[in-house]
Amino acid sequence: MVKRYPMITIVDIDVANEEYSVVIPKEAKSYTVKMRGNHEFKLAYKTGQVTESTGNFITIPSGSAESEDELGNENDITLYVACEKGNEKFEVKIWR
C-alpha cells in the first residue's frame, strides 16, 4: 500500500477532562494521534465515553501515541478525546 496525501490536524484541548472530537475521513489509509505535551489521554469511538470513569475508552499513557493502519472505511470515523490537562494540543496525522 502506498500512503499519499498526509494531513495534520491540531485540536485545541482547552479544558481538562472535557470531550473533544476529530473526524478521520473515510479516504484515510491510516492515522496516528498523540498529545503534544506528552500527557495521558482517553480515546473513544462513541461520544460521552471519555468523560465517564466507567466509559468505554482506552487510556493512552503519557508520551505515547495511538495508530491505526490499513483502514478501509465506508464512512468517516469520529474520535473522541479527553486529556488530563487543559491548554494542550491533540495532534492528528492522517494518511490518505
C-alpha positions in Angstrom: 0.0 0.0 0.0 1.3 3.4 -0.9 0.4 6.1 1.5 -0.2 9.6 0.0 -1.5 12.9 0.9 -0.6 13.3 4.6 -2.8 15.7 6.6 -2.0 17.1 10.0 -4.8 18.4 12.2 -4.3 20.1 15.6 -7.2 20.1 18.1 -7.0 22.6 20.9 -7.8 20.9 24.2 -8.7 24.0 26.3 -10.3 22.3 29.3 -9.0 19.2 31.2 -11.3 16.2 31.1 -13.7 17.6 28.6 -14.6 15.8 25.4 -13.3 17.0 22.1 -13.6 15.3 18.7 -11.9 15.0 15.4 -13.1 13.3 12.2 -10.9 10.8 10.3 -12.2 10.9 6.7 -13.3 7.6 5.0 -10.5 8.1 2.5 -7.9 7.7 5.2 -5.5 4.8 5.0 -4.0 5.3 8.5 -3.8 7.7 11.3 -1.7 8.5 14.4 -2.8 10.6 17.4 -0.9 12.0 20.4 -0.8 14.9 22.8 1.9 17.4 22.0 2.7 18.0 25.7 3.1 14.2 26.4 0.1 14.0 28.8 -2.1 10.9 29.3 -5.4 11.0 27.4 -8.6 8.9 26.9 -9.7 7.9 23.4 -13.1 6.6 22.4 -15.2 6.0 19.2 -18.5 7.0 20.8 -19.5 10.3 22.3 -19.9 10.6 26.0 -17.4 7.9 26.9 -14.2 9.8 27.7 -15.7 11.9 30.4 -17.1 9.0 32.4 -14.8 7.0 34.7 -16.6 3.8 33.6 -16.9 4.8 30.0 -15.9 2.6 27.0 -12.5 4.2 26.2 -8.8 3.4 26.1 -6.2 5.3 28.1 -3.1 6.3 26.2 -0.2 6.8 28.6 1.8 9.9 28.8 4.3 10.2 26.0 2.6 7.6 23.9 0.7 7.7 20.6 -2.1 5.6 19.1 -2.2 4.5 15.5 -4.5 2.5 13.2 -3.3 1.2 9.8 -4.9 -0.4 6.8 -8.2 1.4 7.2 -10.8 0.8 4.6 -13.9 2.6 5.8 -17.2 3.2 4.1 -17.8 6.1 6.5 -15.9 8.8 8.3 -14.7 7.8 11.8 -15.1 10.3 14.7 -12.5 10.1 17.5 -13.5 11.5 20.9 -10.7 12.5 23.3 -10.2 14.0 26.7 -6.9 15.0 28.3 -5.9 15.0 31.9 -4.6 18.6 31.4 -6.1 21.6 29.8 -4.3 24.0 27.4 -3.0 21.1 25.4 -2.8 20.2 21.7 -4.1 17.0 20.3 -2.0 16.1 17.2 -3.6 14.0 14.4 -1.7 12.8 11.3 -3.8 11.2 8.6 -2.5 9.4 5.6 -4.8 9.3 2.5 
